[in-house]
């Protein structure tokens, strides 16, 4: 059962960002992305929002995320920009979104950079302290830094307050992204805990560095593909998405991502036609060059981490080839850090960056004579080409630093964050930049609705001709802006005059209070070090406690008799509370004050020694005649004693405290000490921030600059979306992140394709849709006996097996046990439940045939190709029907239908094979089975892949000199395929194991050295081996080897012989030392199948010796015998499944599921 709910970024909505979706697979709740909105929309947008029920458009999203965050079990982040990951740090720190989070390494780094830049930019302009922080301060409003407006300003709506903006602190950003788990592309991750059974795999999505398509596999829900914001086109610093293969690779969709059970994708640009990249780049660079050469400047708003990289690479290449000398200024607090991260992740880059290392003249030799230029941060070991060195780029943390370096009249290209112009350096620069004639504001993205960037884009787009608008595939022209634009500017200004004096007064009072508090703590420390605690030694503790209680009881009695207005004390309270009440009743005498403020009530330690009654009368220690006890009135003093240990030594508390500090310092590593030292030095070097307050001012900008938009968002357009989605061909699809018009366009396009699913959903924000049927999952434990007989088969990234058993409940276990149950017993149970039915006299009882469970997706086109390779003609005659055999040929006679079969594939995935029982029927059935199972090839070596007969003959002739009784002819006829140590024991009579090993080593060395003596041909490849090895060599390595060599030779000889013959050695390599029992026992081939990760029944053994054939049969494998070393009669006696002359009659082809073998049987 799948439940999908868009929290934000739904379909059919104008607010397509941020992106956040809740996907529930059975009981597992998965959060797909966790983006943040732009927290600083324009005032006009706020007026519209205030007129609705919700004051801000993000309230519904944030409330929904806050509610579901504690229940989320898994978080997947797809891109490293704010729209996909911006709200994750705040939700992690404040809303309980602490579930395991996964993404790629670049997304983690870029998201951290983007969130840091956003948090610093907003917090530098607005007061975002929490309510708890404000409550701690009892200061006038102007000292708390509340916003102010000049008296002459026009009234404007109140901007979002602290409780409406969810911006994390820098520490929260780092803590959140430090907790994220990182994966590589195509790395399967099998989840544990509540998510056990789920497998997640990231794939390249393009668009941003590390951008991810998430493949989620569930045993109950199937395959789910989350693919949003993709780009199939290759860019300068990125390769296109892996979802679409390049034309050079055959085109089409990446097979691992094809035909998912559910596809979640976006349609934001489904109705957009993008201009060619060549035209867009030319328009951008021409505008930049023309503006700078005319002594004017350009402002390009950009993001902080993702798309800015493409801009920087493009500009750097243009500067190098055009030899421009104008500065490129990047206004970003995190720009330098971002590039440092990118240079450390060169393996994630693509496009031209990974290959480019050019100088000014475009040649690789331009900078041979120069030393490699170091970055300003001193990272001389950083990887990367000069394309990521950006020697024309300069970094500035704020506009003030830029103005200090360059005047407003100097021509320059300014890249400023953020791209939306809603706050930060880009907004501040725009308010001054736009008033200069002939300056150009160059937009490369549309920004979020309601922001200044989107308002400027709408103004530019509205001014274009109908055929030149941004979504028509044309490049528009720049426009001259005019009129007045009113902007609200947030800033933090230093305090002056009376405000500064009031702040300093408050700060001095706080410092005095802190000093008093530290003094009190120091006094407490000295008391501990003086060891004058209230606890007594163990030996005197009971007596001292009795004395103290007696005094307190006396004082308590007096207080209750004399003080009428003293609060009543619960008798259950201890003596300390009573003594405190007595102290308050007196009000005289002061021992110490624990660093409290002068305005706070002071508790003074004193004792009331008022004596009630006539104290002059005689008192006695003994009871009076009336039976009452007379007591002496005494000053309430409790003797304090030093604590001692069990040996009588005084316990020095101060010494142990000092010793503890020393031990803690010694336990710290040198790295920790060095980091602490550096942090202290940086804290000392950092200038203290002057007292300041937050101010809102309204400015009027007289627009006089030019405005141009060039689309560099790096996303698929409508043509690509309409092409890719049908090729993926999902069973069900959910459209998200799209306006209403684009949603309808994509749904209409899919409806016109006959093969596309009709189950397409486009939920609105907060709307939940359910897909599939509810299933119940139960936990059972497999018995050891069942596991021992279980055969597993590999399917994609899982292992599957078919079991038949009976569930039994044991008193010793809370989990039911699945035990083996024979088919006969199961049939007996079924028969007992049904009424006995009569049967015809003389007929046999009806027996249920066993059924096979096929795992995989049959593609009729793939089956047609396989049948053509084995000589069976097949044609598709309709949707889901493949005719095979003579009937598939045109003009075939009616009687040929007996040799034809039809393969039907129903809508539910069921495969039906219809036709008469014939050779064609069995061939087609076998090929269908092969498309659903994993096949591996297991080769013998001598006589199968290589011919070492010449060397073997020479070695036995050499051994005949030492063992004269040897009959070389008899030995050669019976020794092939048997381990060398066994042959030496049988034919040479060597019984000592050590002697066997020595002689075996000498014998195999003799094979290699004698193979070319006396004109012998040496060790050579047999016919057909070269072609087979050329096909199988790419699949010889781990983790998924498709073939193995299982030989009776030792590892030293086998490796040498294969090398001499030019045959590659696979990772799955079984030699005599690896097994205890050699051929004809099954051990070698069982081990070979295990190393290939394949069930032996799905393996083909290729052998030339009868002993090897028997070994393969005993292992349960199919066997193919070659007539290269033995006669047909000898080979047939071993009962192989197939016999051929040599491997020239065998064709092998690697497939996605294993190895396809074609045998020309004689």
N, C-alpha and C positions, 0 to 999 in steps of 0.2 A: 504494500500500500504506500503510495507516494502522495504527500500533501505539500503543495507549493503556495507560498504567500509572499507577494512583493511588499516589503516594508517601505521601499522607496525605489524610484526608477522603474515604475510600472509601464505598461503599454497604454496607448491612448491617453497620454497626458502631456502637457506642455513642459512640466518640470521633469525632465528625463534623468537628471542627476540630483543627488548622489545615488549610487547603486548599493542595494542591500536586499537580500532575499533569504527567506527562511524555507529550507527544504527539509521535510521530514520523511525519512525512509524507515518504515515500520516504527520503531521506538526511538530512533536516532535523529536528533534535530541538528541540522547543519546550517550554519550561517555562511552564505555565499557573498563575500565582500562586505565591507563596513565603511562606506564612504561618508564624507562630511559635506554639508552644503557650504556655500559662501556665506559667512556670518555677517557680512557688512553690505547688504543690498542698499540700493539707492532709496532716498526718502520717498520719492514718488511711488516706488513699488510698495513701500511700507504703508502708505495711505490706502492702497488697494487691499493689502492684506488685512489691515485693521478693520476694514468694513465687513469682513467675513467673520465667521464664528471663531476661527483660530487666528490669533494675533500674528503668527509667523508661519510661513509655509512649511517649515521644518518641524513644527511642534508635533504633528501627528506621527511623523517618522521617529522622532526621538522618543516619544512616549511609548511607541510600540517596541522599539529596540530596548528601552530601559526595562520594560515588562518581561520580555522574553530572554534577555541576556543571561540571567542565572540558570536558565534551563537549557541553554545551548550546549551541545556535546562536542561540536567540532566547528572550527572556523577555517575557511579557505579564502585566501586573498589572491586575486588574479593580476592586478596591476599596482604599481607603486606610486600612483598619484592620489590626490586628495579625494577625487570622486569615487575611488574604490577602497581606500584604506585610511582616510583622514580621521574618522571618528573612533577607530579602534583603540588608540591609547586612552581616550577619556572613558570609553565603555569598559576597558580593562581595569582602570583604576577606581572607577566610581560606581559602575553598574553591575559588577560581578561577572563580566565576560571573561572568565578565566579558563574556559575550555581550551584544550590543545588547539593551536593554530598552526597552519602549514602554508608555506609559499616557497618561492625560489629565492636564492641568495640575493640576486639583484633587486627583486621586489622588496625584500626586507630592508636593504640599504637605501633604496630610492624613496620608499615610504617613510623611513625615518627622517631622511633629509627634508622631504616635503612637509611633514608634520612639524618638524622643528622650525622651519622657515615660517610656516603659517602661525605657529604659536608665538614665536618671537615678534613677528610683525604686528599681530593684533594686540598682544600684551604690552607692546611698546607704545600703543596709542590709546588703549582703553583700560579702565580699571576692572580687572577680572578676578579680584580677590574674593574668596568665598565668604559666606555670611559669618562663619566662625571667626575668620580673621578680622572682620570688621567689628565684631562684638568685643574683641579684646581691646579695641581702641576707643577710648572715651574722649574724643577730640571734637572741636568744632567742625562743621561741614566743610569749610574751605580747607582745613588741614587734612581731611581724609582724602582729598584729591577728587572731589566731585566735579562733574563737568560744569563749565560756565559758558555763557554766551555774552557777547557784547550787547550793550543796550540797544544799539541801532539795528541789530540783526532781525530779520523777519522770522516770526514764529514758525517752527517746524515740528513735525511729530517727534515724539521721544523715541530715541533709538533703543535697540535691545539692551536690557539691563543685564546685570551679571547672571541672574538665574536663567536667562533665556539663551545664553551662548555657552556651549559646551566645548571649551578650549582647554586642552590638557597643558600642564606645566612641562618644562623641558625634562625634568626628572621622570615624570610619568611617561613621556614619549619614549625615553631610553629604556625604562623598565618594561614597557609593553612590548617593544620590538625585540628586546633581548630574550623574551620568553617564546618567540616564534620559532618553530622548527623549519629548517630549510631542506629542500629536496633538489635533486638535479632533474633535468629533463629526461623523460622516459624511465624514471626510477620508481618502480612500484613500492608502495608503502602499505604494508598490511597492519591495520590498526588493531589496537588491543582495548581491553576494558569494555565499556558499554558499546563501543563501536566495533567490537570484534566481529570479523566476517567481512567488513568493508575493506576495499582496496582502493587507494587513490593514486593516480598517476598524472603528473604534470607534463604538458606538451607545449611547444612554442606557439604563441599566439601572434607574435609580431606586435606592432604598434608602439610598445615600450620595451625597455631593456628588462629581460626576464619575464615579460608578459606571458600569462599562462592560460591554457585551455585545460580544465580539470576533467579527467575521466574518473568516474566513481563507479565501482563495480560492487553490486550487492547480490548475495545468493538468492534473494527473493524478488528484488525489483529489477534485476538485470543491470544493463549499462546505462549510466546517465552521463551526458556530456554537457558541461557548462562552458559555453564559448561566447564571450561578449567582447566587443571592441577588438576585432581582429584586423589584420592587414595582410593580404596575400601578396602584396608587391614588395620586392626587395628595396631597401632604402640604403642610405650611405653608411649607416652604423648598425643596421639590423637586417637579418634575413626575413623573408616572408614567413607566414604561418606554416607550420608543418601539416596543417589540415589539407592543404592543396599541394600536390606534388608539382614540381616544375615540369615544363614541357620536355626537357631533356631526360627526365626520369619516367616519361611515359604519360604524364598528366594524371588527371583523376584525383580521387580522394585518398588520403593515407589510409591504408587498409585497416589498421588497428582502430581507427576512429570512425569507420564506415558503419552504417546501419545500427546506430545505438537504439536502445529502447525508448529513451527520452532525450531530446535535444532542447537545451535552454539557450536561446541566442537572442541577439538584439536586432532591431530593425530601424535604428535611428536614421540611417541614411539610405533606406530602401528606395526612396523616391528622389535620390540625388544622383546626378551625373557629374563626376569630377573631371576637370580638365586634365590633359596629359601632364605627367610630371615634368617633362622637358619644358612645356610652355609655362608652367607655374614657376619653375626655378628661374627661367629666363626673365619673367616679369618681375620677380622679386629682386634679382641681382641688378637688372637694368635700373629699377627704381632707386636702389641703394647707390649705385655708381653715379647716376645722374645727380642725385641730391647732394652727395658728398663733394663731387667735383664743382658744384655750384656754390660751395662754401656754406651749405646748410647742414642741419643735423637730422637724424632719424631716431625715433623712439619706437622700440619693438617690445611690447609687453610679452612676457614669457613665463612659463612655469619654472619651478625651482629644481626639478630633478629629472623629468622624463623626456618630453619633447624638445626641451632646450638642447639636448645633445645633437639632434639632427640639425638644428639651426647652427650650432657652433661648428660642426664638421663642414656644412655647406659654406658658411662664411669663411672659414679658415682656408678651404680650397680656393675660393674665389680671390681672397686676399693674396695667396701665394702665386697664383697664375696671372693675376692682373697687376701684381706688384703694387698694391695700394699701401699707403703709409698712414692712413687715418686710424685712429684708435678704435678698438672694439671694447666697450665698457660694460661689464656685467655687474649690475647692482643687486647683490644677494649676500646675505650673511653666511650662507652655507655653500656658496659657489665653489670655493677652493676645496672644501671637504668633499663635495659631490664628485669633482673630477678625480680626487685621490681614490675614492671608492671605485670609480669606473675603470681607472687604470689597473686596479688590482683584479679586475674581472674580465680580462681580455678574451677569455675563452667563451664568454657569453655574447660577444660582439660578432657582427657579421658584415654583410655588405662589402664596401670597399675599405673599411677601416682596418680590417685584419690583414689586408695585403699592402696597404699603402705605407711607404716610408720614403717620401719624396721631399725634395728641397724646392727652392724658388723656381728653378727652371723645369721642374717636373721630371727630372731624371733621378735615378737611384744613386748616381755618383756625385750629385751636386755638393753634398756635405761630407765627402770622404776626408777632406783635409781638416775639417773642423771637429772638435771634440763634441760629444753628444751634450746638447744643452740640458742643463739641469733645471728642474722646476724651482719656483721660488720657495717651495716648502722643503727643498733639500732632498727630495726623494730621487736620488740618482739611480736607484735600482728598480724604479717603477717600470712595468712592462708597457708595451704599446708603441705604436708608430708615431711619427711626427704629427700625424693627423689628430692625435690627442694631446699634443704638446701646446698647441694654440699660442704661439709666440706673439701674436698680435693682440691677445686678450689681456685685459687688465681688470682687476677685481676691486670693487668698492663696497663697503658695508652699508653706506647710506648716501643720500644725495649731497649732504654737506661735504663728505670726503671727495665726491666727484667735482663739486664746484670749487673746492680748494685746489684741485689739480688742473682742471680745465675751465676756462671761462665759458659763458653761455654763447659766445660768438665763435668759438672754435668748432669746426666741423667734426662730427663724431657720430658713431653708431652706438646707441645705448640700448642694452637689453636689461629690462627691469622687471622684477617680480612684484606682485603676482600678475598673471595674464588677464585677470578680470578687472584690474584697475580699481578694485573696491577698497583697498587700503595699501599701506606700505609705500616703498619707494616709487613704484610706477604711478600711483595716484598723485603723490606729491610733485613728481616731475611733470606730469601731464598738466597740472594746474598752471605751471609757468611756461611749459614747452609749447602748449597749444596757442599761446598768444603771439608767438613769433611767426611772421609771414614766411611762407615757403618751407618751413619745417614740415616733416612728414611723420605722421603716426601710422605705423605699419602693423596691421593686425594679422596674425597667422591662425587664429582660432576664434570661435564664436562666443565663448564664455557662457556662463550660466545666466538663465533668465533673471532680470531684475538688477544686474550689475552694470556698472558704467561701460565695461567692455562690450556687453551685449547691446546696450543702447547705441554705442558708436557703430557697431556692426549693422544694426537695423537701419541707422541713418545712411550708411554707405549703400546697403543693398536696395533701399527704397529709391536712391538716386540713380540707380543703374537702369538701362533699357531692359525691356522684358527678356530679350534673348541673351543678355549679358549678366543676368543675375547669377548668384554664386552656385546654384544647383542645376544650371543648364549646360554645364560642360564648357563654359567660356571663361576667359580672363577679363574681368571688369577693368575700368579705368579709375584713376584716383579722382577724388572730388575735393573742392575747396569748401571748407567749413566756415560758416559765419554765424552770427548771432551770439547770444549770451547764454552760458551754461552755469547754473548755480550748483555748487558742490559744497557738501559739508565735510570739513577736514577735521580729523581727530589728531590730537598731538599731545605730547607731554612737555610742559614748559617748566623752567626753574622758578622756584618761589622767590619773591622779592619783597622788600619793605616789611610791613607789619606781618604779612603772612610768614615770611622767613623768620622773623623774630619769635612769633608764636610757635612755630615748628621747633626752633632751637630750644625754646623754653621747655617745651614738652619733652624733647629729647634729653635735656639735662636732667629733668625729673626722673625719666625712665632709667638713665644711667645711675643716678643716685640710688634709686630703688634696687637696681640690679647689684650695685656695690654692697648695699646693706644685706641683701640676700646672700651674696657670696661670703660676707663676713660671718653671717650666722652659720653657713655651711662649714667655714673654716673652724669656728668655735666648736661645732659638733665633732669635727674631725679631731681636734685637739683633745676633746673629752674622751673619745674612743682611744686615742693613743695614750692618754694618761691612765687608761684602764679603770675608770671610775663608773663602770656601768651599774645598773640596778640589780643585775643577777648575782647571786651569791655562789659560793663554792658548793660542790655537791654535798659535802659532809654537813654543812651548817644551813642548808637551804630550808629544811623543814622547820627548824627552830626559829630562824629569822622571820620566816613567813608568818608564824604564829604570833610573834611579837608585833609585827607590823599590823596584822589584822586586829590585834587587841587595841592598839592605839587608835586605828581608824574607827573601830566600833565605839570607843569612848567619845571620840570627836563627833561621830554621827549621832549619838544619843543626845549630846549637848545641843547640837544644831537643831534637832527636832524639837527640843524643849524651849529653846530661846528665840529662834528666828522664825517669825510667823510668815514673812513674805518670801522665804526661800523656796524654790520649786521643790515639789515632792520627788524623792528619789526612790526608784524601784528597788525593793530589797534584793532583787536578783542581780543588780549591777554590782561591779567590783568596788573595792576600796578606793581605787584611783578616782572614780567619779565622785565619791563622797568627799574626798579630800579637795577636789576641785571646787565643789560647792562651798565648802568651808572657806576656801581662799577667796571666792567671790564675795562671800558675806562680809568679810573683814574689810577689804578694799585698801589696806595699808601695807606698806613695805613692799619693795620690789627687789627681786633677785636678778632677773635678766629679761630682756625683750628680744624675741627672735626675729629681728630685722623687719618689723612691720612698719607700714607707712604711718605718718603722724596722724592721719585722719581716721585710722582704723582703731577699734577698741583693743586695749592692751590687757592681757591677762597677767596678773601679778601673783607671784607665788608667796603666800603668807599663811599663818596659822592663827586661829582664834584660841587663846589660852584663858578665856573667861571662865572662872570657877563658880559654879552654882552652889548656893547653900552656904552653911556655916562651916568654913574650912578650919576654924580654930578648935573645934571639938576633937576629942581624942578618937583616933581611929586605930583599928587593930587588923592584923593579918588574919585573925581567926573570926569565925562566925559568932555573932552576938547571940544572946539568949533568945531573941525573937526569931532567929534563923536567917537573918539577912546578912549579906556580905558587905563589909565596908571596904572601900577602895581608896587608895592614895591617888590624888591628882598629881600628874607628872607632865613635864614639857614633852610634847610629841616629837621625839627624836628616834630615828631608826639608824642604827649603826651600819655603815657601809664597810664591806670587807672586800679585799682584793681577791680576784678569782685565781685559783691555782689549779694545775692539772693533777692527774692521779699520782704524780711523783712529788708533789709539793712545790713544783716550780711555778713562778708567777707567769700567767699568760699575758704576753705582750701583744695586744691587738694591733698597735701601730706598726710593729715590726712585720706582722703577717700581711698587713695591707700593703706596706712598701714592697715586701717580697713578691706579692701577687702581681704588682705592676711590673716588676723586673721580669718575672716569668712570662708574662704576656708579651712584653717587648722582645724577649729572646725567641719566642715561638713564631714571631712574624718573619717572613722571608725577606730577603734583600729587595726583591721587586716591590713588595708592599711598602717597605720603608722608603724606597726611592719614590714611589708614587705619592706617598704622603708628604714627603719633603717637597716634591715639585708642586703639589697642590698648595702647600703653605706658601711657597715662594710666589706662585701665580697670584694667590690671594693678596699677598703683600704688594705685588707689582700693580695689580688692577686698581685703577683710580676709583676712588669712592664716588658713587653717583650723587650728584648734588640734589638737595631737596627739590621736589617737583610736584606738579599737579597735572591732572588730565583736563584738557580744554577742548571744546567743540566750537569751531568757528565756521561761518558760512561765507564763502568767497564767490565772487562772480568772475567767470573766465570769459574773456572776450575772444571767441574762437577766430583764428586767422590762419591756421595751418591746413595742410592737405591730409587726406585720409585715404588709405588703400587697404584692401583685404586680399590676401593670397592664402588659399587653403593649404596649410601644412600640418593638419591634424593627424595624418597618417592612418586613415581608416578606410575600410572597404566602402565602395560606393554601391548604388543600387544594382548595377550590372553584375558586380561580383557576388553580392548577396543572393540575387536570383539565380545565379549559376551554381554557387557552392551548396546551398541548402538542398536542392534536389539531388545533387551527387552524394551528399551525406545520407540522404534518404532515411530519416529517422522513422520509427514506428509511431511516435507521438512527438509533438513539438510545442514548446511554450515560447511565446514572443514577449520580450521585455524591452525596457529602455528604448521606447520609441514614441513619437507623437502619433496622434490619431491617424493622420493621412498616411504616414509611412507604414503603420500597422496594416491598414486596409490594402495598401499596394502589395505588400509581401503576401498577405493571405490570399489575395486575388491571383497573384502569380502562381502560388502553390496549387490553388484550386484548378488551374488550367493544365496542370501536369497530371496525367492519368496515373502514373506510378506513385505519386506522392500521397502520403497519409491524409486522411480527412480529419484526424484528431489533432487539431491545432487550437491552442488556447491563447488568449490575450488578456490575462487578469488585470484588474485595476488595483490601485494601491489598497492594501488591506484585505483584498478579496482572496479567499482560499479556494483552491481547486484540488480535487482528489482524483488520482489516476490509479487504476488497477483495483484489485480486490483485496480486502483485508485478509491477512494470513496470520495464523498462530504459529509461533515458534516454540519448540520444546527441546529441552536438553536431555540427551541420553548418553550413556557411556558404552563404548564398544568393548566387548569382552576380548581377552587375549587370544582366545581360539579363533574368533572372527577376524581379528586383525592379522593373524598369521596367514590366513587364507585369502586375504583381501588383495585384489590387484587394482592398482591405481593407474589412471591414464592422464597424460598431460593435456590440458586444454587452456590455451592462452596463458594466463598467469596463475592458474589453479590446477589442482589435481583432483580428479573425480573418480569415483568408483561406484559399482552397483553391489548392494548387499541385500540379502534376504535373511531375515532373522525373526526371532520372537522376543518381545519385551518382557523382562522378568524383574520383579521388585524384590530386593534383598533387604533383610532387616538391618544389615550392617552398613547400608548406603542409602542416602536420601535421593540419589539420582538413579533412575531405572537403568538396567543393564540390557543391552541388545545382544542376545545369544544366537549362535547358529541354529537354523532350523532347516531340515531337509525339505525338498519340494514335496516328497511323499506325505510327510506329516501335515504340511500346509493344505495339500489337496484333501487329506482325510478330514481336516477341520472344516473345510468348505463343504464337503459332501455331507458331513453330519448336520450342518445347519440347514441344508436343503432337503425337501421331501424326495424320497427315492423315486426315480422315474423308471418306468419299464423300458426295456429295449427289445429289439427284434431278436428272435431266437437265431443263434448262430453268428450274430454280429459281435464285433469287438467293443469293449467299453471305450467311451469317448475320453481322450487324453488331451489336456491343455498343452499346447506347444509353448516352450519358453520364448519370451520376448526380449528383444535387444533394446537398449537405451542408447540412442545416438546423441552425441554432444557436438554442437556446431551448427553453422548456418550454411545450408546447401545453396549454391548459386548455379543455376542452370547453364549460364554461359561458361562457367569454369568446367562443369561436367561435359559440356559439348566439346570443349578444347581437349580434355583428357581422352574422350572417346575417339576423337579424330586421330590422336597420337597412337592409339592401339588399333586403328583401322576400322572403326565402327562409325558409319555415317550417321549424323544426327542433325535435326532441324527443329527450330522453334516454330510451332504452328499456331500459337496463341499465347495469351498471358498465362504463364505458369505451366505450360505443357511442352515437353520435349519428346519428339518422336525419334527413336533410335532403330537402326537396322535398314533393311531393304525398303521398307515403306517410306523412309525419308527421302528416297531418290525419286525424281520425277519420272513418270511413265512406268512405274513399277507394276508388275502383274499382281492380280488379286491374291494368287496363291503365295506370294512373298510375304504376306502378312503373318504367316506362321513363324517367320524369323525376325519379327519386329516387336519392340516393347515401347510403352509410353511411360514417361516419368512425369508425374503431376505434383505440383507443389501448391498446397492449399494456403488460404490466407492465414491460418493459425500455425503455419510452419510445418504441417504434416507432409511427409513425402510418400507418395504412393507409386508403386511400380506394377504396371499391368502388362500382361502379354503371355504368350505361350512359353513353356519351359524349353529353352534352347541355349545354344552357346552364347548368343547375343544377350540373353537374359542374365546369365551368370557373369558375363563380362561387365555389363552395366551395373549390376549389383555390387560387384567387387570395386568398381571405380567409385561408387557412392560411398561405400565403406571407407575407402582410402581418403576421401575428402573429409571424413569425420574423425580420423584417427591419426596418431603420430607414428611414423614409420622410421626406423633407423637401420642402417646397413652395417653389418659386422663382417669384416674381411679376415681371412687367413692371410699369411704373408708368403711363405715359400710355396711356389707352385700356383699361387693365385694372383698375386700382384707382381712378384719378381721370380725370375728363374735362376736359382743358384745351383743347378744340377752339376755344372762343371766344377764348382768349388767343392761340393759335397763328395763327388767322386774322388777328387784329388785328396781330400782330407781322409777318407776311408783307406785309400791306398797308402797314405802316410802312416796311419795307425796300424796297418797290416804288418809294418816292419817291427812294431813292438808287440803286437798280438798276432802271431803267425796263423792261429786257428781261424781267423776271420775269413768268411766267404763273402767277398764284396758284392757279388751278384745277388746273393740271398738277402744280405743286409739292405741293399738299395730297394728291393721289392717289398720290404715290410716295415722299414724304419720311418718312412715319410709321414709326417704329421704327429710323430711321437716325440716327447721331450728328449733332449740329448742325454740327460742322466739316465733315463730309462733304457735307451738304446745301448749305452755303455754297460749298464748292468746286465742286460739280456745277452748281448753279443760278445762282450769282452770279459764278462764275469767279474766286474768290479763291484764289490759289496760295500766297501768302506765309504761312507757319505763324503768325507773330506776328500778322498781320492777321486770320487765321482765328480765333485765340483772342480777340482784342479784339471782333470782330464777333459771335462766338458768345455772349460774355458780354452784349453789348448786346441780342442777339436774345432771350435767355432772360429778361433783366430786362423786356423789352417784353411777353413773354407774361404775366408777373405783373401788370404795370401796366395792360395793355390788356384783361385778361380781364373787367373789369367796365365798360369804357367803352361808350358808345352803347347802353346797355341790355343788354349781354351778361350771361350767367348767372354768369360767373366760373368758378373751378376748383372742381369738386364731386366727391363720391364717386359712383361708379357703383352701380347696383342690386346688392344682395347683399354689398357690401364691408363694410358696418357689422357684419352678423352674423358674418362670417368673422373680421374683426379683433377683435371681442369675444372670440372663442374662442381666437385665436392670440396675442393680445398677451402673456399670461403666459409664453409660451415663445419670446420674441423676444430674450432676453438670453443672453450668455455665462454659463457655459461650454458649454451645449448648446442653441444656437438651433435651432428646428425649421423656420424659414422665413426667406427672404431676399428682398430687392428688388434686381433687376438691371436697371438702366435705362441708356439711351443719353444721358441728360441729365447736365449737370454737377452736382457736389455742391451748389453754392450754389442752383441752381434747383430741384433735386429736393427738397432739404430745405424750401425755401420753399413749393413746391407742395403737398407732403404736409402741411405745417403748416396751410396755408390750407384744405385739404380735411378736416382732422381725422383723418389716417391716421398711426398711430405709425410711427416709424423704427426698424427692427430693428438689432441689432448687426451682423448680416451684411448689409451695404449696399454694393452694387457700382455704381459710377458710371463715367462715360466716362474720367475721369482714372486709373482703376485698371487699365485694360487698354490694350494697344497696338492691338489689332484689335477693332473693335466688331462688332455684329450685321451680317450673318448669320454671322460667324465664331463658333465655340463658346466663345471666351475668356470672355465675361461669365458664362455659366452654369457653366462649369468652375470659375471662381473662386468663384462663389456656393456651389456644392456643397462646395468645399474649406473655405470659412469655416463651413459648417454641420457639417463633419466627417463628411460622408456621401458614399458612392460615387455618381457622377452617374447610374448606372443605377437607383438607388433614389429618384430625384428626379422630381417632377412640375413641368413648366414651364407657367405660365399666361400666354398671350400673346394679343395682338389683331392684331399685324402679321405678314405673311408672313415678313419678314426675321427677326423674333424666333422664329417657329416653326422656321425653318431653323436658327437658332442652337441652339435646344434639341435638335433632332434630331441635329445634328452633335456635340453634347456627349454623346449617348447617353442623354438623358433621355426620359421620357414627356412628351408635349406635349398641352396642352388649349388649343384656340383659341376666342376669343370673337368674336362677330360685332358688335362695338361700333364699329368704324371701317372695316371692309372688307366687301366682299360675300362670300357663301359661295363663289362660284367662285374669287375671289382667295385665300381662305383654304385651300380644298381643294387648290389648286395647290401649296401648301407641304407637303402630306401630314402634317397633325397626327394624333395618335391619337384625339382626341375633339374634337367641335365642339359648342358650346352658344351660346345667344343672349347671355347674360351670366352673372355670378356668382350671380344669384338662383337658377339651376338647379344650383348646386353647394353642398354642405354639407361643412364641414370640422370635424373633432373631434380635439383633441389626445389622444394616448394615451401610455402609458409608453414605447412604442417609436418614436413619431414622430407623424405626422398621418394620420388616417383621412379619406379623401376619398370622398364619395358624389356621383355625377354623374347627373343626369337627362338622358339623351341623347335628342335629338329624333329 
